[in-house]
Amino acid sequence: MEPYETELSDEERRQRRKFRRLQPRLRDAATVAGLFSECRFSRCRRAKECLGRHPDAEIGSSLYKNFPPCVINFQLHKALADGLNRMVEAGEEALRSEGRSPQEIARGSQDYYNALCNADDWPEDPLAGVNSVRDQARETTQNRAPGRKRRKALGKAG
């Protein structure tokens, strides 16, 4: 149990763990949906992929904290869902082309969901602990060119 989860019920802890584990897939779906192109983080726009994430303690604390930071309203949530659906359809099509039956595909999906919710050996999110929204916002403000007020405060002509 994480230190920030002490006041949560068992069900709330399970839900937060599930959404923390889903973060890499949700970032992939945001990338497929093209949400990076208008992301407020320049890092995502430059990389042409979603690289944002909320701190672990905040994931699951509210509806939009379950998703990448670029998902801030219903329209973007719908675009993310569409991207996720396209990813699932492409994966299922690949399995069908390998000769898998619909029952095998459904069983694999159920096994994935069960592992997502219950497995103790689930791989860690590669961005866990780094690149949180706060880190990215701090990076954005530190890397911007100084405005007139900042130049004046720094003692530079402006």
FIGUSE-757681 format. One record per atom (N, C-alpha, C): residue number from 1; atom name; x, y, z. Coordinates in nm, 2 decimals. Example, Ala and Ser with C-alpha at 12.3 -4.5 7.8 and 13.67 -1.06 7.14 Angstrom:
BEGIN
1; N; 1.32; -0.57; 0.78
1; CA; 1.23; -0.45; 0.78
1; C; 1.32; -0.33; 0.78
2; N; 1.28; -0.22; 0.71
2; CA; 1.37; -0.11; 0.71
2; C; 1.29; 0.00; 0.79
This chain:
BEGIN
1; N; 0.08; -0.12; 0.00
1; CA; 0.00; 0.00; 0.00
1; C; 0.09; 0.12; 0.00
2; N; 0.05; 0.22; -0.08
2; CA; 0.13; 0.35; -0.09
2; C; 0.09; 0.44; 0.03
3; N; 0.18; 0.52; 0.07
3; CA; 0.16; 0.61; 0.19
3; C; 0.03; 0.70; 0.17
4; N; 0.01; 0.74; 0.05
4; CA; -0.10; 0.83; 0.03
4; C; -0.24; 0.76; 0.02
5; N; -0.24; 0.63; 0.03
5; CA; -0.36; 0.55; 0.02
5; C; -0.42; 0.51; 0.15
6; N; -0.37; 0.56; 0.26
6; CA; -0.41; 0.51; 0.39
6; C; -0.55; 0.54; 0.43
7; N; -0.61; 0.65; 0.38
7; CA; -0.75; 0.68; 0.41
7; C; -0.85; 0.63; 0.31
8; N; -0.81; 0.54; 0.22
8; CA; -0.90; 0.49; 0.11
8; C; -0.95; 0.35; 0.15
9; N; -1.07; 0.33; 0.10
9; CA; -1.13; 0.19; 0.12
9; C; -1.05; 0.10; 0.02
10; N; -1.07; -0.03; 0.04
10; CA; -1.01; -0.13; -0.04
10; C; -1.05; -0.12; -0.19
11; N; -1.18; -0.09; -0.21
11; CA; -1.23; -0.07; -0.35
11; C; -1.16; 0.05; -0.42
12; N; -1.15; 0.16; -0.34
12; CA; -1.09; 0.28; -0.40
12; C; -0.94; 0.26; -0.43
13; N; -0.87; 0.18; -0.34
13; CA; -0.73; 0.15; -0.37
13; C; -0.72; 0.06; -0.49
14; N; -0.81; -0.03; -0.51
14; CA; -0.81; -0.12; -0.63
14; C; -0.83; -0.04; -0.76
15; N; -0.92; 0.06; -0.75
15; CA; -0.95; 0.14; -0.87
15; C; -0.83; 0.23; -0.90
16; N; -0.77; 0.29; -0.80
16; CA; -0.65; 0.37; -0.83
16; C; -0.54; 0.29; -0.88
17; N; -0.52; 0.17; -0.83
17; CA; -0.41; 0.08; -0.88
17; C; -0.44; 0.05; -1.03
18; N; -0.56; 0.02; -1.06
18; CA; -0.60; -0.01; -1.20
18; C; -0.57; 0.10; -1.29
19; N; -0.61; 0.22; -1.25
19; CA; -0.58; 0.34; -1.34
19; C; -0.44; 0.37; -1.35
20; N; -0.36; 0.35; -1.24
20; CA; -0.21; 0.37; -1.25
20; C; -0.15; 0.27; -1.35
21; N; -0.20; 0.15; -1.35
21; CA; -0.15; 0.05; -1.44
21; C; -0.19; 0.08; -1.58
22; N; -0.30; 0.14; -1.60
22; CA; -0.35; 0.17; -1.74
22; C; -0.28; 0.30; -1.80
23; N; -0.21; 0.37; -1.73
23; CA; -0.15; 0.50; -1.78
23; C; -0.08; 0.48; -1.91
24; N; 0.01; 0.38; -1.92
24; CA; 0.08; 0.37; -2.05
24; C; -0.01; 0.35; -2.17
25; N; -0.12; 0.27; -2.15
25; CA; -0.21; 0.24; -2.26
25; C; -0.29; 0.37; -2.29
26; N; -0.33; 0.44; -2.18
26; CA; -0.41; 0.57; -2.21
26; C; -0.32; 0.67; -2.28
27; N; -0.19; 0.68; -2.25
27; CA; -0.10; 0.77; -2.32
27; C; -0.10; 0.72; -2.47
28; N; -0.09; 0.59; -2.49
28; CA; -0.09; 0.54; -2.63
28; C; -0.22; 0.58; -2.70
29; N; -0.33; 0.57; -2.63
29; CA; -0.46; 0.60; -2.69
29; C; -0.46; 0.75; -2.72
30; N; -0.41; 0.84; -2.63
30; CA; -0.41; 0.98; -2.65
30; C; -0.32; 1.01; -2.78
31; N; -0.21; 0.94; -2.79
31; CA; -0.13; 0.96; -2.91
31; C; -0.20; 0.92; -3.04
32; N; -0.27; 0.80; -3.04
32; CA; -0.34; 0.76; -3.15
32; C; -0.45; 0.86; -3.19
33; N; -0.51; 0.92; -3.08
33; CA; -0.62; 1.02; -3.11
33; C; -0.56; 1.16; -3.15
34; N; -0.43; 1.17; -3.14
34; CA; -0.37; 1.30; -3.18
34; C; -0.38; 1.41; -3.08
35; N; -0.41; 1.38; -2.96
35; CA; -0.42; 1.48; -2.85
35; C; -0.29; 1.56; -2.83
36; N; -0.18; 1.50; -2.86
36; CA; -0.05; 1.56; -2.84
36; C; -0.04; 1.69; -2.92
37; N; -0.11; 1.70; -3.03
37; CA; -0.09; 1.82; -3.12
37; C; -0.14; 1.95; -3.05
38; N; -0.23; 1.94; -2.96
38; CA; -0.27; 2.06; -2.89
38; C; -0.25; 2.06; -2.74
39; N; -0.16; 1.97; -2.70
39; CA; -0.13; 1.96; -2.56
39; C; -0.07; 2.08; -2.51
40; N; -0.09; 2.11; -2.38
40; CA; -0.03; 2.23; -2.32
40; C; 0.12; 2.22; -2.29
41; N; 0.17; 2.09; -2.30
41; CA; 0.31; 2.07; -2.27
41; C; 0.39; 2.06; -2.41
42; N; 0.49; 2.14; -2.42
42; CA; 0.56; 2.14; -2.54
42; C; 0.63; 2.01; -2.57
43; N; 0.67; 1.94; -2.46
43; CA; 0.74; 1.82; -2.47
43; C; 0.65; 1.72; -2.55
44; N; 0.53; 1.71; -2.53
44; CA; 0.44; 1.62; -2.60
44; C; 0.42; 1.66; -2.75
45; N; 0.41; 1.79; -2.77
45; CA; 0.39; 1.84; -2.91
45; C; 0.52; 1.81; -2.99
46; N; 0.64; 1.84; -2.93
46; CA; 0.76; 1.81; -3.00
46; C; 0.78; 1.67; -3.03
47; N; 0.75; 1.58; -2.93
47; CA; 0.77; 1.44; -2.95
47; C; 0.66; 1.37; -3.04
48; N; 0.56; 1.45; -3.06
48; CA; 0.44; 1.40; -3.14
48; C; 0.38; 1.27; -3.07
49; N; 0.38; 1.27; -2.94
49; CA; 0.32; 1.16; -2.86
49; C; 0.29; 1.21; -2.72
50; N; 0.20; 1.14; -2.66
50; CA; 0.16; 1.18; -2.52
50; C; 0.27; 1.13; -2.42
51; N; 0.32; 1.22; -2.35
51; CA; 0.42; 1.19; -2.25
51; C; 0.38; 1.24; -2.11
52; N; 0.26; 1.29; -2.10
52; CA; 0.22; 1.35; -1.97
52; C; 0.16; 1.25; -1.88
53; N; 0.17; 1.28; -1.75
53; CA; 0.11; 1.19; -1.65
53; C; 0.09; 1.27; -1.52
54; N; -0.01; 1.23; -1.44
54; CA; -0.03; 1.30; -1.31
54; C; 0.05; 1.22; -1.21
55; N; 0.09; 1.29; -1.10
55; CA; 0.16; 1.21; -0.99
55; C; 0.07; 1.09; -0.94
56; N; 0.14; 0.99; -0.90
56; CA; 0.07; 0.87; -0.85
56; C; -0.04; 0.90; -0.75
57; N; -0.01; 0.99; -0.66
57; CA; -0.11; 1.01; -0.55
57; C; -0.23; 1.08; -0.61
58; N; -0.23; 1.14; -0.72
58; CA; -0.35; 1.21; -0.78
58; C; -0.42; 1.12; -0.88
59; N; -0.36; 1.02; -0.93
59; CA; -0.43; 0.93; -1.03
59; C; -0.55; 0.86; -0.96
60; N; -0.67; 0.88; -1.01
60; CA; -0.78; 0.82; -0.95
60; C; -0.85; 0.91; -0.85
61; N; -0.80; 1.03; -0.82
61; CA; -0.86; 1.11; -0.72
61; C; -0.98; 1.19; -0.78
62; N; -0.99; 1.20; -0.91
62; CA; -1.11; 1.26; -0.97
62; C; -1.12; 1.21; -1.11
63; N; -1.23; 1.23; -1.18
63; CA; -1.25; 1.17; -1.31
63; C; -1.13; 1.20; -1.41
64; N; -1.10; 1.33; -1.43
64; CA; -1.00; 1.36; -1.53
64; C; -0.86; 1.33; -1.48
65; N; -0.83; 1.30; -1.35
65; CA; -0.70; 1.26; -1.31
65; C; -0.67; 1.11; -1.34
66; N; -0.78; 1.04; -1.39
66; CA; -0.76; 0.90; -1.44
66; C; -0.69; 0.90; -1.57
67; N; -0.69; 1.01; -1.64
67; CA; -0.64; 1.01; -1.78
67; C; -0.52; 1.10; -1.80
68; N; -0.45; 1.10; -1.91
68; CA; -0.34; 1.19; -1.93
68; C; -0.38; 1.33; -1.91
69; N; -0.29; 1.42; -1.87
69; CA; -0.32; 1.56; -1.84
69; C; -0.38; 1.64; -1.96
70; N; -0.37; 1.59; -2.08
70; CA; -0.43; 1.67; -2.19
70; C; -0.58; 1.65; -2.20
71; N; -0.63; 1.55; -2.13
71; CA; -0.78; 1.52; -2.13
71; C; -0.84; 1.60; -2.01
72; N; -0.89; 1.72; -2.05
72; CA; -0.95; 1.81; -1.95
72; C; -1.09; 1.84; -1.97
73; N; -1.16; 1.78; -2.07
73; CA; -1.30; 1.81; -2.08
73; C; -1.36; 1.69; -2.16
74; N; -1.50; 1.69; -2.17
74; CA; -1.57; 1.58; -2.23
74; C; -1.53; 1.55; -2.37
75; N; -1.51; 1.65; -2.45
75; CA; -1.47; 1.63; -2.59
75; C; -1.34; 1.56; -2.60
76; N; -1.24; 1.60; -2.52
76; CA; -1.11; 1.53; -2.53
76; C; -1.12; 1.39; -2.47
77; N; -1.21; 1.37; -2.37
77; CA; -1.23; 1.24; -2.32
77; C; -1.29; 1.15; -2.43
78; N; -1.38; 1.20; -2.51
78; CA; -1.44; 1.12; -2.62
78; C; -1.34; 1.09; -2.72
79; N; -1.25; 1.19; -2.75
79; CA; -1.14; 1.16; -2.85
79; C; -1.05; 1.05; -2.80
80; N; -1.02; 1.06; -2.66
80; CA; -0.93; 0.95; -2.60
80; C; -1.00; 0.82; -2.62
81; N; -1.13; 0.81; -2.59
81; CA; -1.21; 0.68; -2.60
81; C; -1.21; 0.63; -2.75
82; N; -1.22; 0.72; -2.84
82; CA; -1.21; 0.68; -2.98
82; C; -1.07; 0.63; -3.02
83; N; -0.97; 0.69; -2.97
83; CA; -0.83; 0.64; -2.99
83; C; -0.81; 0.50; -2.93
84; N; -0.87; 0.48; -2.81
84; CA; -0.86; 0.35; -2.74
84; C; -0.93; 0.25; -2.82
85; N; -1.05; 0.28; -2.87
85; CA; -1.13; 0.19; -2.95
85; C; -1.05; 0.15; -3.08
86; N; -0.99; 0.25; -3.14
86; CA; -0.91; 0.22; -3.26
86; C; -0.79; 0.13; -3.23
87; N; -0.73; 0.15; -3.11
87; CA; -0.62; 0.06; -3.07
87; C; -0.67; -0.09; -3.05
88; N; -0.79; -0.10; -2.98
88; CA; -0.84; -0.23; -2.96
88; C; -0.88; -0.30; -3.09
89; N; -0.95; -0.23; -3.18
89; CA; -0.99; -0.28; -3.30
89; C; -0.87; -0.33; -3.38
90; N; -0.76; -0.25; -3.39
90; CA; -0.64; -0.29; -3.46
90; C; -0.58; -0.41; -3.40
91; N; -0.58; -0.42; -3.27
91; CA; -0.52; -0.54; -3.20
91; C; -0.61; -0.66; -3.23
92; N; -0.74; -0.65; -3.22
92; CA; -0.82; -0.76; -3.25
92; C; -0.81; -0.81; -3.40
93; N; -0.80; -0.71; -3.49
93; CA; -0.78; -0.74; -3.63
93; C; -0.65; -0.82; -3.65
94; N; -0.55; -0.78; -3.58
94; CA; -0.42; -0.85; -3.59
94; C; -0.43; -0.99; -3.54
95; N; -0.50; -1.01; -3.43
95; CA; -0.53; -1.15; -3.38
95; C; -0.61; -1.23; -3.48
96; N; -0.71; -1.17; -3.54
96; CA; -0.79; -1.24; -3.63
96; C; -0.71; -1.28; -3.76
97; N; -0.62; -1.20; -3.80
97; CA; -0.54; -1.23; -3.91
97; C; -0.44; -1.34; -3.88
98; N; -0.41; -1.36; -3.75
98; CA; -0.33; -1.47; -3.71
98; C; -0.41; -1.60; -3.70
99; N; -0.54; -1.59; -3.72
99; CA; -0.62; -1.71; -3.71
99; C; -0.69; -1.74; -3.58
100; N; -0.69; -1.64; -3.49
100; CA; -0.75; -1.66; -3.36
100; C; -0.90; -1.65; -3.37
101; N; -0.97; -1.73; -3.29
101; CA; -1.12; -1.73; -3.30
101; C; -1.17; -1.61; -3.21
102; N; -1.29; -1.57; -3.23
102; CA; -1.35; -1.46; -3.15
102; C; -1.35; -1.50; -3.00
103; N; -1.37; -1.63; -2.97
103; CA; -1.37; -1.68; -2.83
103; C; -1.23; -1.66; -2.77
104; N; -1.13; -1.70; -2.85
104; CA; -0.99; -1.68; -2.80
104; C; -0.96; -1.53; -2.77
105; N; -1.01; -1.45; -2.86
105; CA; -0.98; -1.30; -2.84
105; C; -1.05; -1.25; -2.72
106; N; -1.18; -1.29; -2.70
106; CA; -1.26; -1.25; -2.58
106; C; -1.19; -1.30; -2.46
107; N; -1.15; -1.43; -2.46
107; CA; -1.08; -1.48; -2.34
107; C; -0.95; -1.41; -2.31
108; N; -0.88; -1.37; -2.41
108; CA; -0.75; -1.30; -2.39
108; C; -0.78; -1.16; -2.33
109; N; -0.89; -1.10; -2.38
109; CA; -0.93; -0.97; -2.32
109; C; -0.96; -0.98; -2.18
110; N; -1.04; -1.08; -2.14
110; CA; -1.08; -1.10; -2.00
110; C; -0.96; -1.14; -1.92
111; N; -0.86; -1.22; -1.97
111; CA; -0.74; -1.25; -1.89
111; C; -0.66; -1.12; -1.87
112; N; -0.65; -1.03; -1.97
112; CA; -0.58; -0.91; -1.96
112; C; -0.64; -0.82; -1.85
113; N; -0.78; -0.81; -1.85
113; CA; -0.84; -0.73; -1.75
113; C; -0.82; -0.79; -1.61
114; N; -0.83; -0.92; -1.59
114; CA; -0.81; -0.98; -1.46
114; C; -0.67; -0.96; -1.41
115; N; -0.57; -0.97; -1.50
115; CA; -0.44; -0.94; -1.46
115; C; -0.42; -0.79; -1.42
116; N; -0.48; -0.70; -1.50
116; CA; -0.47; -0.56; -1.47
116; C; -0.52; -0.53; -1.33
117; N; -0.63; -0.59; -1.30
117; CA; -0.69; -0.57; -1.17
117; C; -0.63; -0.64; -1.05
118; N; -0.57; -0.76; -1.08
118; CA; -0.54; -0.85; -0.96
118; C; -0.39; -0.89; -0.96
119; N; -0.32; -0.89; -1.07
119; CA; -0.18; -0.94; -1.07
119; C; -0.09; -0.86; -0.98
120; N; 0.00; -0.92; -0.91
120; CA; 0.10; -0.85; -0.82
120; C; 0.22; -0.82; -0.90
121; N; 0.24; -0.88; -1.01
121; CA; 0.37; -0.86; -1.09
121; C; 0.35; -0.78; -1.21
122; N; 0.25; -0.69; -1.21
122; CA; 0.22; -0.60; -1.33
122; C; 0.34; -0.51; -1.35
123; N; 0.39; -0.49; -1.47
123; CA; 0.50; -0.40; -1.50
123; C; 0.48; -0.26; -1.46
124; N; 0.58; -0.20; -1.40
124; CA; 0.57; -0.06; -1.36
124; C; 0.56; 0.04; -1.48
125; N; 0.48; 0.14; -1.46
125; CA; 0.47; 0.25; -1.57
125; C; 0.61; 0.31; -1.59
126; N; 0.66; 0.31; -1.71
126; CA; 0.80; 0.36; -1.73
126; C; 0.81; 0.51; -1.69
127; N; 0.70; 0.58; -1.69
127; CA; 0.71; 0.73; -1.65
127; C; 0.67; 0.75; -1.50
128; N; 0.65; 0.64; -1.43
128; CA; 0.61; 0.65; -1.29
128; C; 0.72; 0.73; -1.21
129; N; 0.67; 0.83; -1.13
129; CA; 0.76; 0.90; -1.05
129; C; 0.83; 1.02; -1.11
130; N; 0.83; 1.02; -1.24
130; CA; 0.89; 1.13; -1.32
130; C; 0.79; 1.19; -1.42
131; N; 0.82; 1.31; -1.47
131; CA; 0.74; 1.37; -1.57
131; C; 0.60; 1.39; -1.53
132; N; 0.57; 1.42; -1.41
132; CA; 0.43; 1.44; -1.37
132; C; 0.39; 1.58; -1.42
133; N; 0.26; 1.61; -1.41
133; CA; 0.21; 1.74; -1.45
133; C; 0.29; 1.85; -1.38
134; N; 0.31; 1.84; -1.25
134; CA; 0.38; 1.95; -1.18
134; C; 0.52; 1.96; -1.24
135; N; 0.59; 1.85; -1.26
135; CA; 0.73; 1.86; -1.32
135; C; 0.73; 1.93; -1.45
136; N; 0.63; 1.89; -1.54
136; CA; 0.62; 1.95; -1.67
136; C; 0.59; 2.10; -1.67
137; N; 0.50; 2.13; -1.58
137; CA; 0.46; 2.28; -1.57
137; C; 0.58; 2.36; -1.52
138; N; 0.66; 2.30; -1.42
138; CA; 0.78; 2.37; -1.37
138; C; 0.88; 2.38; -1.49
139; N; 0.89; 2.27; -1.56
139; CA; 0.99; 2.28; -1.68
139; C; 0.95; 2.38; -1.78
140; N; 0.82; 2.39; -1.81
140; CA; 0.77; 2.48; -1.91
140; C; 0.80; 2.63; -1.86
141; N; 0.77; 2.66; -1.74
141; CA; 0.79; 2.80; -1.69
141; C; 0.94; 2.83; -1.68
142; N; 1.03; 2.73; -1.65
142; CA; 1.17; 2.75; -1.64
142; C; 1.23; 2.77; -1.77
143; N; 1.18; 2.71; -1.88
143; CA; 1.24; 2.71; -2.01
143; C; 1.19; 2.82; -2.10
144; N; 1.09; 2.89; -2.06
144; CA; 1.04; 3.00; -2.14
144; C; 1.13; 3.12; -2.14
145; N; 1.13; 3.19; -2.25
145; CA; 1.21; 3.32; -2.26
145; C; 1.16; 3.42; -2.16
146; N; 1.25; 3.49; -2.09
146; CA; 1.20; 3.58; -1.99
146; C; 1.12; 3.70; -2.05
147; N; 1.01; 3.73; -1.99
147; CA; 0.93; 3.84; -2.04
147; C; 0.99; 3.97; -1.98
148; N; 0.92; 4.08; -2.01
148; CA; 0.97; 4.21; -1.97
148; C; 0.99; 4.22; -1.82
149; N; 0.88; 4.17; -1.74
149; CA; 0.89; 4.18; -1.60
149; C; 1.00; 4.09; -1.54
150; N; 1.02; 3.97; -1.60
150; CA; 1.13; 3.88; -1.55
150; C; 1.27; 3.94; -1.59
151; N; 1.28; 4.00; -1.71
151; CA; 1.41; 4.06; -1.74
151; C; 1.44; 4.18; -1.65
152; N; 1.34; 4.26; -1.62
152; CA; 1.36; 4.37; -1.52
152; C; 1.40; 4.32; -1.39
153; N; 1.33; 4.21; -1.34
153; CA; 1.36; 4.15; -1.21
153; C; 1.50; 4.09; -1.21
154; N; 1.55; 4.04; -1.32
154; CA; 1.68; 3.98; -1.33
154; C; 1.79; 4.09; -1.36
155; N; 1.75; 4.21; -1.37
155; CA; 1.84; 4.32; -1.39
155; C; 1.89; 4.34; -1.53
156; N; 1.82; 4.28; -1.63
156; CA; 1.86; 4.29; -1.77
156; C; 1.77; 4.40; -1.83
157; N; 1.83; 4.46; -1.93
157; CA; 1.76; 4.57; -2.01
157; C; 1.64; 4.50; -2.08
158; N; 1.54; 4.57; -2.10
158; CA; 1.43; 4.51; -2.17
158; C; 1.35; 4.62; -2.23
